[in-house]
Amino acid sequence: MDAKVTWQQGLSFTGTASSGFQVPLGADPEVGGTDDGFRPLELMAVSLAGCTAMDVISILLKKQQDVTAFEVKTHADRTDEHPKVFTQVFITYLVAGHNLDEKALLRAIELSTTKHCPAHGMLSKVVPIELNYELYEDEGGGKRRLVKLGSYAQ
């Protein structure tokens, strides 16, 4: 796997992956940027969310779960001093559907975080990651009823 960043101007770059996809990178105006792209650490948080999300939804669908909406949120606490590394990461899986099996969701989270997701595998070696989930029953017409709030302990 290869990646590169190409300088555009100031603190603006274009990141290019070996797949050919591109993403803008930028910086906050208070450090001289023009607020025109992802911050590099934001991409780490998005990468973690995307990696585990792809695993979990794939497993849920293989388990024939009737998922109607799915979202993974990440929040990372950081140090105040440079290099402002992550000190703790929180991942929340929000899953809506019909008659969803909580055990299937927990197994999907387990497989993602212990076997399949390389982003989680790498980051969990250097920062604590807390895993939470919200399970909703889809009642139609955009309505959802919370069925279960929970945590997955690694």
Secondary structure as UniProt FT lines:
FT   STRAND          3..9
FT   TURN            10..11
FT   STRAND          12..17
FT   TURN            18..19
FT   STRAND          22..25
FT   HELIX           29..31
FT   HELIX           40..62
FT   TURN            63..64
FT   STRAND          66..78
FT   TURN            82..83
FT   STRAND          86..98
FT   HELIX           102..111
FT   HELIX           112..116
FT   HELIX           118..123
FT   TURN            124..126
FT   STRAND          129..140
FT   TURN            141..142
FT   STRAND          143..152
//
